[in-house]
């Protein structure tokens, strides 16, 4: 599974221009081949008893240092294989979509090579049987993300966005490295089996520190507060990149890390509470920001941030939350990837424009895109019986089961987030496809080719039916029980029916308000001044300003001071003074080298006298 897309990346990158014609197709075939291998592994696992569905594949002795040794190996269990199916299936659909979307790009071979590299790295991340090998995939995903976000790096703004994503993720990586250092010091091991088996014997303080360090890593990769600032800028990459990395796969890596570390978080309620708090903050943050964005891709990026926040909230709630987090992760992969591809199709129709204030009335021009996008829209706002309704509503219900004040805070936050989600996603849908046409004269909307619309249709179907297939049937819970165990749904603080009715009413209110403002009403082509909150949301609630004030600015000042110190003190002072002194000494000593034999003889005589005098004194 890992080797096939990795082979594709190697062939396309090393083969150069010779692979231009057939390279993208090869990359697509190899991605689908990894999916087929994954299906075969799942078939094999289904033939085993549930408690035996954890296949270990040791490959080679990787690290041997004193008493510490680590084998590079893969772990295929229900959790990792659920991610494998999402990565390879959605990833392969995006490969197909890219055949049409990138058809005229002169560097499409390199683009497909990076896509294959990303898929391989993501598969290694979820299949690794140790934190150290997971970290290799973790960094590989970061590299591929950097290359894909900055794919059009001839644009300075796009190159800057790639740098920003890379640097912010390195901050998160510091947390993961710290967690591994603590594990090594505490358990003397980094493989999942040993660390998790010995976790009950560790002190609560150490486990809390490990849990918080892992969370820091997760916030970077999954764009959670306070390391979420890179996600909106990452929309600089080609739209298939947004669908693959920032909707379906990479941003879910943090959720996977926390879920995989369940054995640690179950023993440290404090760290798990912080996970839930981070998720709650982020789901509201993303929803508020998404309500003010006019760039269709940045609005979807804010939505991704918010939905991952729901997943982080879920894994912070305890045993029952793990299953619901993975459930929402899988459904979100379908409906959000479908909407990102739909956004790319809209851009294809509108001459690469992204400003929704210049869209409107596209439902009559790009009907397939409109219908497929509508499926994702219904799913994310939680329309009854769609995939999002099954998965997100379960997280909201679980939030109300948290003990004490946590149940009220997390439950109300999740409920409020659902209402705002219905508003801003309906705003996006109506501004783009309904209301009056606000197109510029140079665009002529047209539907995308089949290579782009067919993957959108498949994802739309999943957005509608995947929830009903996975949850009411018990397929998902039965599949994940060997990893997370069977957890009973606790009693919520308020009646379950009241929660369900509240979610439905808020969905109707949010969607209805958006219809009134952006479909029935006139949408100004220039954004109005707006309220203070609206202006703040347009600036991502001043996250970049905070970063510039507390981190970027001081770092630049420190760097500038170091440069000035080097120039003034080291170069002009120490280095310059030393140079001048040595030059003066050399000038003085050079006078002794005058070329006269009598001078040299006198120097030798003085030396002999000095030596004899020293010997005489010492005696």
C-alpha positions as CSV (number, residue, x, y, z in Angstrom):
1,X,0.0,0.0,0.0
2,X,2.8,2.4,0.9
3,X,5.2,1.3,-1.8
4,X,2.9,1.6,-4.8
5,X,2.3,5.4,-4.6
6,X,5.9,5.9,-3.5
7,X,7.0,4.1,-6.6
8,X,4.8,6.4,-8.7
9,X,6.4,9.5,-7.1
10,X,9.9,8.2,-7.7
11,X,9.2,7.3,-11.4
12,X,7.6,10.7,-12.2
13,X,10.3,12.7,-10.3
14,X,13.3,10.8,-11.6
15,X,11.9,10.1,-15.0
16,X,11.6,13.8,-15.8
17,X,10.0,15.1,-19.0
18,X,10.0,11.6,-20.5
19,X,7.1,10.7,-18.3
20,X,5.0,13.8,-19.1
21,X,2.5,12.0,-21.3
22,X,1.8,8.9,-19.3
23,X,3.0,9.9,-15.8
24,X,-0.2,11.3,-14.5
25,X,-2.1,8.2,-15.6
26,X,0.5,6.0,-13.9
27,X,0.2,7.9,-10.7
28,X,-3.6,7.5,-10.8
29,X,-3.4,3.8,-11.5
30,X,-0.9,3.2,-8.6
31,X,-3.2,5.1,-6.2
32,X,-6.1,2.9,-7.1
33,X,-3.8,-0.1,-6.8
34,X,-3.1,0.9,-3.2
35,X,-6.9,1.0,-2.6
36,X,-7.3,-2.5,-4.0
37,X,-4.5,-3.8,-1.8
38,X,-6.3,-2.2,1.2
39,X,-9.6,-3.9,0.3
40,X,-7.8,-7.3,0.1
41,X,-6.3,-6.7,3.6
42,X,-9.7,-5.9,5.0
43,X,-11.2,-9.0,3.4
44,X,-8.4,-11.0,5.1
45,X,-9.2,-9.3,8.4
46,X,-12.9,-10.0,8.1
47,X,-12.0,-13.7,8.1
48,X,-10.5,-13.4,11.6
49,X,-12.2,-13.1,14.9
50,X,-12.6,-9.5,16.0
51,X,-10.0,-9.8,18.7
52,X,-7.4,-11.0,16.2
53,X,-7.9,-8.2,13.7
54,X,-4.5,-6.6,14.3
55,X,-2.0,-7.7,11.7
56,X,1.7,-6.9,12.5
57,X,4.2,-6.7,9.7
58,X,7.7,-6.2,11.1
59,X,10.1,-5.2,8.2
60,X,13.6,-4.6,9.5
61,X,15.6,-3.6,12.6
62,X,15.6,0.1,12.3
63,X,17.3,1.5,15.4
64,X,19.8,-0.3,17.7
65,X,21.4,2.0,20.3
66,X,22.5,0.5,23.6
67,X,19.6,-1.1,25.3
68,X,17.1,0.6,23.0
69,X,16.0,-1.1,19.8
70,X,13.2,-0.4,17.4
71,X,11.9,-2.4,14.5
72,X,10.3,-0.6,11.5
73,X,6.9,-2.3,11.2
74,X,3.3,-1.7,10.1
75,X,0.1,-2.3,12.1
76,X,-3.0,-3.1,10.2
77,X,-5.9,-2.9,12.6
78,X,-9.5,-1.6,12.3
79,X,-8.5,2.0,13.1
80,X,-5.6,2.2,10.6
81,X,-7.5,0.4,7.9
82,X,-10.5,2.7,8.2
83,X,-8.0,5.6,7.5
84,X,-6.5,3.6,4.6
85,X,-9.9,3.3,2.9
86,X,-10.5,7.0,3.2
87,X,-7.0,8.0,2.1
88,X,-6.8,5.6,-0.9
89,X,-10.4,5.9,-2.1
90,X,-11.0,9.6,-1.8
91,X,-7.3,10.2,-2.8
92,X,-7.7,8.2,-5.9
93,X,-10.9,10.0,-6.9
94,X,-9.0,13.2,-6.5
95,X,-6.3,11.8,-8.8
96,X,-9.0,11.2,-11.4
97,X,-10.4,14.7,-11.0
98,X,-6.9,16.1,-11.3
99,X,-6.5,14.5,-14.8
100,X,-9.1,17.0,-16.0
101,X,-8.4,19.9,-13.7
102,X,-4.6,20.0,-14.4
103,X,-4.9,18.9,-18.0
104,X,-3.3,22.1,-19.4
105,X,-0.8,22.7,-16.7
106,X,2.8,22.3,-18.1
107,X,4.0,20.8,-14.8
108,X,1.2,18.3,-14.2
109,X,3.7,15.4,-14.1
110,X,5.3,17.0,-11.0
111,X,1.9,17.7,-9.5
112,X,0.9,14.0,-9.8
113,X,4.3,13.0,-8.4
114,X,3.6,15.1,-5.3
115,X,0.1,13.6,-5.0
116,X,1.5,10.1,-5.0
117,X,4.2,11.2,-2.5
118,X,1.5,12.6,-0.2
119,X,-0.6,9.4,-0.4
120,X,2.4,7.3,0.4
121,X,3.4,9.4,3.4
122,X,-0.2,9.5,4.8
123,X,-0.5,5.7,4.5
124,X,2.8,5.3,6.3
125,X,1.6,7.7,9.1
126,X,-1.6,5.6,9.8
127,X,0.0,2.2,9.3
128,X,3.1,2.7,11.4
129,X,3.3,0.6,14.5
130,X,5.4,3.1,16.5
131,X,5.4,6.8,17.2
132,X,8.8,7.1,15.6
133,X,7.8,5.6,12.2
134,X,4.5,7.6,12.5
135,X,6.7,10.6,12.7
136,X,8.4,9.8,9.5
137,X,5.0,9.7,7.7
138,X,4.1,12.8,9.7
139,X,7.1,14.7,8.3
140,X,6.5,13.2,4.8
141,X,3.0,14.6,4.8
142,X,4.3,18.0,5.9
143,X,6.8,17.9,3.0
144,X,4.2,16.9,0.4
145,X,1.9,19.6,1.7
146,X,4.6,22.2,1.4
147,X,5.3,21.1,-2.2
148,X,1.6,21.1,-3.2
149,X,0.6,24.3,-1.5
150,X,3.5,26.1,-3.2
151,X,3.1,24.2,-6.5
152,X,2.6,27.5,-8.3
153,X,5.5,29.1,-6.4
154,X,6.2,31.6,-9.2
155,X,3.5,33.6,-7.4
156,X,5.2,35.0,-4.2
157,X,2.0,34.9,-2.2
158,X,1.6,31.2,-2.9
159,X,5.2,30.5,-2.0
160,X,4.7,32.5,1.2
161,X,1.6,30.4,2.0
162,X,3.6,27.2,1.6
163,X,6.3,28.5,4.0
164,X,3.7,29.6,6.5
165,X,2.1,26.1,6.5
166,X,5.5,24.5,6.8
167,X,6.7,26.7,9.7
168,X,3.5,26.5,11.7
169,X,3.5,22.7,11.4
170,X,7.1,22.6,12.6
171,X,5.9,24.3,15.8
172,X,3.4,21.5,16.3
173,X,6.1,18.9,15.5
174,X,8.0,20.1,18.5
175,X,5.2,18.8,20.6
176,X,5.3,15.4,19.0
177,X,9.1,15.2,19.4
178,X,8.7,16.2,23.0
179,X,6.1,13.5,23.6
180,X,8.4,10.8,22.1
181,X,11.3,12.0,24.3
182,X,9.1,11.6,27.4
183,X,8.0,8.2,26.2
184,X,11.6,7.1,25.7
185,X,12.6,8.4,29.1
186,X,9.6,6.8,30.8
187,X,9.0,3.5,29.0
188,X,12.3,3.0,27.2
189,X,10.3,2.3,24.0
190,X,8.4,4.1,21.2
191,X,6.3,1.3,19.7
192,X,2.6,1.5,20.4
193,X,2.3,-1.9,22.0
194,X,5.0,-1.3,24.7
195,X,4.1,2.3,25.4
196,X,0.4,1.7,25.8
197,X,0.8,-1.5,27.8
198,X,3.1,0.2,30.3
199,X,1.1,3.5,30.5
200,X,-0.9,2.4,33.6
201,X,2.4,2.2,35.5
202,X,3.5,5.7,34.7
203,X,2.9,8.7,37.0
204,X,-0.1,10.9,36.2
205,X,2.0,14.0,35.7
206,X,4.2,12.3,33.1
207,X,1.1,11.0,31.2
208,X,-0.5,14.5,31.3
209,X,2.7,16.0,29.9
210,X,2.8,13.3,27.1
211,X,-0.9,13.9,26.4
212,X,-0.5,17.7,26.1
213,X,2.6,17.3,24.0
214,X,0.8,15.0,21.6
215,X,-2.1,17.5,21.5
216,X,0.4,20.3,20.4
217,X,1.4,18.1,17.5
218,X,-2.2,17.4,16.7
219,X,-3.1,21.1,16.7
220,X,-0.5,21.9,14.1
221,X,-1.4,19.1,11.7
222,X,-5.1,19.5,12.1
223,X,-5.2,23.3,12.1
224,X,-6.7,23.6,15.6
225,X,-6.4,26.5,18.0
226,X,-3.8,28.0,18.5
227,X,-2.0,26.7,15.4
228,X,-4.8,27.1,12.9
229,X,-3.5,30.2,11.1
230,X,-2.0,28.3,8.1
231,X,-5.1,26.6,6.8
232,X,-6.8,29.6,5.0
233,X,-3.5,30.6,3.3
234,X,-3.0,27.0,2.2
235,X,-5.8,27.5,-0.3
236,X,-3.1,28.9,-2.6
237,X,-2.5,25.4,-3.9
238,X,-4.5,23.9,-6.8
239,X,-8.0,23.0,-5.7
240,X,-7.4,19.2,-5.8
241,X,-4.8,19.8,-3.1
242,X,-7.3,21.5,-0.9
243,X,-9.6,18.5,-1.3
244,X,-6.9,15.9,-0.6
245,X,-4.9,17.5,2.1
246,X,-7.1,20.1,3.8
247,X,-10.4,18.2,3.7
248,X,-10.1,14.4,3.6
249,X,-6.7,13.4,4.9
250,X,-3.8,15.4,6.3
251,X,-5.9,17.6,8.6
252,X,-7.4,14.5,10.1
253,X,-3.9,13.2,11.2
254,X,-4.2,15.0,14.5
255,X,-7.4,13.3,15.3
256,X,-5.8,10.0,14.4
257,X,-2.9,10.7,16.7
258,X,-5.2,11.4,19.7
259,X,-7.4,8.4,18.9
260,X,-4.4,6.1,18.5
261,X,-3.1,7.3,21.9
262,X,-6.3,6.4,23.6
263,X,-4.5,4.3,26.2
264,X,-2.7,7.4,27.4
265,X,-5.6,9.8,27.3
266,X,-7.9,7.4,29.2
267,X,-5.4,7.7,32.1
268,X,-5.1,11.5,32.1
269,X,-8.5,13.2,32.3
270,X,-6.8,16.6,32.5
271,X,-5.1,16.2,29.1
272,X,-8.2,14.8,27.6
273,X,-10.2,17.8,28.9
274,X,-7.7,20.1,27.2
275,X,-8.3,18.2,24.0
276,X,-12.1,18.8,24.3
277,X,-11.5,22.5,25.1
278,X,-9.3,23.0,22.1
279,X,-11.9,21.3,19.9
280,X,-14.7,23.4,21.3
281,X,-12.8,26.7,20.7
282,X,-11.8,25.7,17.2
283,X,-15.3,24.6,16.1
284,X,-16.7,28.0,17.0
285,X,-13.6,29.9,15.7
286,X,-13.9,28.2,12.3
287,X,-17.6,28.8,12.1
288,X,-17.4,32.5,12.9
289,X,-14.5,33.0,10.4
290,X,-16.4,31.0,7.7
291,X,-19.4,33.3,8.0
292,X,-17.4,36.3,6.7
293,X,-15.3,34.9,4.0
294,X,-16.1,35.7,0.3
295,X,-13.4,33.5,-1.1
296,X,-15.2,30.2,-1.7
297,X,-12.1,28.1,-0.9
298,X,-11.3,30.0,2.2
299,X,-14.8,29.7,3.4
300,X,-14.5,25.9,2.9
301,X,-11.2,26.0,4.7
302,X,-12.8,27.6,7.7
303,X,-15.5,25.0,7.6
304,X,-12.8,22.3,7.7
305,X,-11.2,23.8,10.7
306,X,-14.6,23.9,12.4
307,X,-15.5,20.3,11.5
308,X,-12.2,19.0,12.7
309,X,-12.9,20.9,15.9
310,X,-16.0,18.7,16.3
311,X,-13.8,15.6,15.9
312,X,-11.3,16.9,18.5
313,X,-14.2,17.6,20.9
314,X,-15.4,14.1,20.4
315,X,-12.1,12.4,21.2
316,X,-11.8,14.6,24.2
317,X,-15.1,13.3,25.6
318,X,-13.9,9.8,26.3
319,X,-14.6,6.3,25.1
320,X,-17.8,6.9,23.2
321,X,-16.4,9.9,21.6
322,X,-13.6,8.0,19.8
323,X,-16.1,6.1,17.6
324,X,-18.1,9.2,16.8
325,X,-15.0,11.2,16.0
326,X,-13.9,8.6,13.4
327,X,-17.4,8.3,12.1
328,X,-17.6,12.1,11.5
329,X,-14.0,12.0,10.1
330,X,-15.1,9.4,7.4
331,X,-18.3,11.2,6.4
332,X,-16.6,14.6,6.4
333,X,-13.9,13.2,4.1
334,X,-16.6,12.6,1.5
335,X,-18.8,15.7,1.7
336,X,-16.0,18.2,2.3
337,X,-13.8,16.7,-0.5
338,X,-16.9,16.8,-2.8
339,X,-17.5,20.4,-2.0
340,X,-13.8,21.4,-2.6
341,X,-13.9,19.6,-5.9
342,X,-17.2,21.4,-6.6
343,X,-15.5,24.7,-5.8
344,X,-12.8,23.8,-8.3
345,X,-15.5,23.1,-10.9
346,X,-17.0,26.5,-10.2
347,X,-13.6,28.1,-10.6
348,X,-13.2,26.1,-13.9
349,X,-16.5,27.6,-15.0
350,X,-15.8,31.1,-13.9
351,X,-12.3,31.6,-15.2
352,X,-10.5,30.8,-11.9
353,X,-12.4,33.4,-9.9
354,X,-13.0,32.7,-6.3
355,X,-15.0,35.7,-5.1
356,X,-18.5,34.5,-4.4
357,X,-19.8,38.0,-4.7
358,X,-19.1,37.6,-8.4
359,X,-21.0,34.3,-8.7
360,X,-24.7,33.7,-8.3
361,X,-27.3,31.9,-10.5
362,X,-24.9,29.2,-11.5
363,X,-27.4,26.4,-10.8
364,X,-28.7,26.8,-14.4
365,X,-25.2,26.7,-16.0
366,X,-23.4,24.0,-14.1
367,X,-26.2,21.6,-13.1
368,X,-24.0,18.6,-12.2
369,X,-21.7,20.7,-10.1
370,X,-24.8,22.3,-8.4
371,X,-26.4,18.9,-7.6
372,X,-23.2,17.3,-6.3
373,X,-22.4,20.4,-4.2
374,X,-25.9,20.4,-2.9
375,X,-25.4,16.9,-1.5
376,X,-22.3,18.0,0.4
377,X,-24.1,21.1,1.6
378,X,-27.0,19.1,3.0
379,X,-24.7,16.7,4.7
380,X,-22.6,19.4,6.4
381,X,-25.6,21.3,7.7
382,X,-27.0,18.1,9.1
383,X,-30.1,17.7,7.0
384,X,-31.9,14.6,8.3
385,X,-30.7,11.2,7.1
386,X,-27.6,12.5,5.2
387,X,-24.2,11.4,6.3
388,X,-23.4,14.5,8.3
389,X,-26.7,14.2,10.2
390,X,-25.8,10.8,11.5
391,X,-22.2,11.6,12.4
392,X,-22.2,15.3,13.7
393,X,-25.5,15.0,15.6
394,X,-24.0,12.0,17.6
395,X,-21.1,14.3,18.6
396,X,-23.5,17.0,19.8
397,X,-25.6,14.5,21.8
398,X,-22.4,13.0,23.3
399,X,-21.2,16.5,24.3
400,X,-24.3,16.8,26.6
401,X,-23.3,13.6,28.4
402,X,-20.0,15.0,29.7
403,X,-20.0,15.3,33.5
404,X,-21.0,18.4,35.4
405,X,-20.3,21.8,33.8
406,X,-18.5,20.2,30.9
407,X,-21.8,18.8,29.6
408,X,-23.5,22.2,29.5
409,X,-20.5,24.1,28.1
410,X,-19.5,21.5,25.4
411,X,-23.1,20.7,24.6
412,X,-24.2,24.3,24.1
413,X,-21.0,25.1,22.1
414,X,-21.6,22.2,19.8
415,X,-25.2,23.2,19.4
416,X,-24.3,26.8,18.6
417,X,-21.7,25.6,16.2
418,X,-24.3,23.6,14.3
419,X,-26.6,26.7,13.9
420,X,-23.7,28.8,12.6
421,X,-22.6,26.0,10.3
422,X,-26.0,25.9,8.7
423,X,-25.9,29.7,8.2
424,X,-22.4,30.1,6.7
425,X,-22.5,26.9,4.5
426,X,-25.9,28.0,3.2
427,X,-24.5,31.4,2.6
428,X,-21.8,29.9,0.5
429,X,-24.2,27.7,-1.4
430,X,-26.7,30.4,-2.1
431,X,-24.2,33.1,-3.0
432,X,-22.6,30.7,-5.5
433,X,-25.6,28.9,-7.1
434,X,-28.7,31.0,-6.5
435,X,-29.8,34.6,-6.5
436,X,-29.0,37.0,-9.3
437,X,-26.0,36.5,-11.6
438,X,-23.2,38.8,-10.7
439,X,-20.6,37.6,-13.3
440,X,-18.0,39.7,-14.9
441,X,-18.2,40.2,-18.6
442,X,-15.2,38.0,-19.4
443,X,-16.6,34.8,-18.0
444,X,-18.8,32.2,-19.7
445,X,-19.9,29.6,-17.2
446,X,-19.8,26.0,-18.5
447,X,-19.8,22.5,-16.9
448,X,-16.6,20.6,-16.2
449,X,-15.5,17.5,-18.1
450,X,-16.5,14.0,-17.0
451,X,-13.0,13.4,-15.5
452,X,-14.0,16.1,-13.0
453,X,-17.7,15.5,-12.5
454,X,-17.7,11.7,-12.1
455,X,-15.5,11.9,-8.9
456,X,-17.9,14.6,-7.7
457,X,-20.9,12.3,-8.3
458,X,-19.3,9.5,-6.3
459,X,-18.5,11.8,-3.4
460,X,-22.0,13.2,-3.5
461,X,-23.5,9.8,-3.2
462,X,-21.3,9.0,-0.2
463,X,-22.3,12.3,1.3
464,X,-25.9,11.2,1.2
465,X,-25.8,7.5,2.1
466,X,-22.5,6.8,3.9
467,X,-23.9,7.6,7.3
468,X,-26.9,5.3,6.9
469,X,-24.6,2.5,5.7
470,X,-22.0,2.8,8.5
471,X,-23.9,3.6,11.7
472,X,-27.5,2.2,11.9
473,X,-26.3,-1.1,10.5
474,X,-23.6,-1.3,13.3
475,X,-20.9,-1.8,10.7
476,X,-18.7,1.0,12.0
477,X,-19.1,0.3,15.7
478,X,-18.6,-3.4,15.3
479,X,-15.5,-2.7,13.2
480,X,-13.9,-0.3,15.7
481,X,-14.9,-2.2,18.9
482,X,-11.6,-4.2,19.0
483,X,-9.6,-0.9,19.1
484,X,-11.8,1.3,21.4
485,X,-13.9,-1.3,23.2
486,X,-17.6,-1.2,23.6
487,X,-18.8,2.1,25.2
488,X,-22.3,2.8,26.3
489,X,-23.9,6.2,25.3
490,X,-24.4,8.0,28.6
491,X,-27.5,9.9,29.6
492,X,-27.4,13.6,28.3
493,X,-28.2,16.4,30.6
494,X,-31.4,17.2,28.7
495,X,-33.7,14.8,26.9
496,X,-32.3,13.4,23.7
497,X,-35.4,14.4,21.7
498,X,-34.9,18.0,22.9
499,X,-31.3,18.0,21.6
500,X,-32.4,16.6,18.2
501,X,-35.2,19.1,17.8
502,X,-32.9,21.9,18.8
503,X,-30.3,20.9,16.2
504,X,-33.0,20.7,13.5
505,X,-34.6,24.1,14.4
506,X,-31.1,25.8,14.4
507,X,-30.4,24.2,11.0
508,X,-33.6,25.6,9.6
509,X,-33.0,29.0,11.2
510,X,-29.4,29.2,9.9
511,X,-30.3,28.1,6.4
512,X,-33.4,30.3,6.3
513,X,-31.5,33.4,7.3
514,X,-28.9,32.7,4.6
515,X,-31.6,32.3,2.0
516,X,-33.2,35.6,2.9
517,X,-29.9,37.4,2.8
518,X,-28.1,35.8,-0.1
519,X,-30.7,34.2,-2.4
520,X,-33.9,36.2,-2.0
521,X,-32.0,39.4,-1.3
522,X,-29.4,41.3,-3.3
523,X,-25.8,40.5,-2.7
524,X,-23.6,43.6,-3.1
525,X,-20.6,43.0,-5.4
526,X,-18.3,44.8,-2.9
527,X,-18.3,43.6,0.7
528,X,-20.0,46.1,3.0
529,X,-18.1,47.6,5.9
530,X,-20.0,45.3,8.4
531,X,-20.0,45.0,12.2
532,X,-16.9,44.8,14.3
533,X,-17.3,41.0,14.5
534,X,-17.6,40.8,10.8
535,X,-14.5,42.8,10.2
536,X,-12.6,40.7,12.8
537,X,-13.8,37.5,11.1
538,X,-12.6,38.7,7.7
539,X,-9.1,39.0,9.4
540,X,-9.4,35.5,10.9
541,X,-10.2,37.0,14.3
542,X,-6.8,38.8,14.2
543,X,-4.9,35.5,14.5
544,X,-2.2,36.7,12.2
545,X,-2.0,40.0,14.0
546,X,-1.5,38.2,17.3
547,X,1.2,36.0,15.7
548,X,3.0,39.0,14.2
549,X,2.9,40.8,17.5
550,X,4.1,38.1,19.8
551,X,6.1,35.8,17.6
552,X,7.0,37.2,14.1
553,X,7.8,40.7,15.3
554,X,10.1,39.7,18.2
555,X,11.8,37.1,16.1
556,X,12.6,39.6,13.4
557,X,13.8,42.0,16.0
558,X,16.1,39.3,17.5
559,X,17.4,38.4,14.0
560,X,18.0,42.1,13.2
561,X,19.8,42.6,16.5
562,X,22.0,39.6,15.9
563,X,22.9,40.8,12.4
564,X,23.8,44.3,13.8
565,X,25.8,42.8,16.6
566,X,27.7,40.7,14.2
567,X,28.4,43.7,12.0
568,X,29.2,46.2,14.7
569,X,30.8,44.1,17.5
570,X,32.2,41.0,15.8
571,X,33.2,42.2,12.4
572,X,34.1,45.8,13.2
573,X,35.2,45.2,16.8
574,X,36.6,41.8,17.7
575,X,37.3,40.6,14.2
576,X,38.5,44.1,13.0
577,X,40.5,44.8,16.1
578,X,42.2,41.4,16.1
579,X,43.0,41.8,12.4
580,X,44.5,45.3,13.0
581,X,46.6,44.0,15.9
582,X,47.9,41.1,14.0
583,X,48.7,43.3,11.1
584,X,50.6,45.8,13.3
585,X,52.6,42.9,15.0
586,X,53.4,41.5,11.6
587,X,54.6,44.9,10.4
588,X,56.9,45.2,13.4
589,X,58.3,41.6,13.2
590,X,58.8,42.0,9.4
591,X,61.6,44.5,10.2
592,X,63.7,41.7,11.5
593,X,63.6,40.0,8.1
594,X,65.9,42.6,6.4
595,X,68.1,40.2,4.3
596,X,71.4,41.1,6.1
597,X,73.5,38.2,7.4
598,X,75.0,40.2,10.2
599,X,71.5,40.9,11.6
600,X,70.6,37.2,11.5
601,X,73.9,36.4,13.2
602,X,73.2,39.0,15.9
603,X,69.7,37.5,16.4
604,X,71.2,34.0,16.8
605,X,73.8,35.3,19.3
606,X,71.1,37.0,21.4
607,X,69.1,33.8,21.3
608,X,72.0,31.6,22.5
609,X,72.8,34.1,25.3
610,X,69.2,34.1,26.4
611,X,69.1,30.3,26.5
612,X,72.3,30.0,28.4
613,X,71.1,32.7,30.8
614,X,67.9,30.8,31.4
615,X,69.8,27.6,32.1
616,X,72.1,29.4,34.5
617,X,69.2,30.9,36.4
618,X,67.4,27.6,36.7
619,X,70.5,25.9,38.1
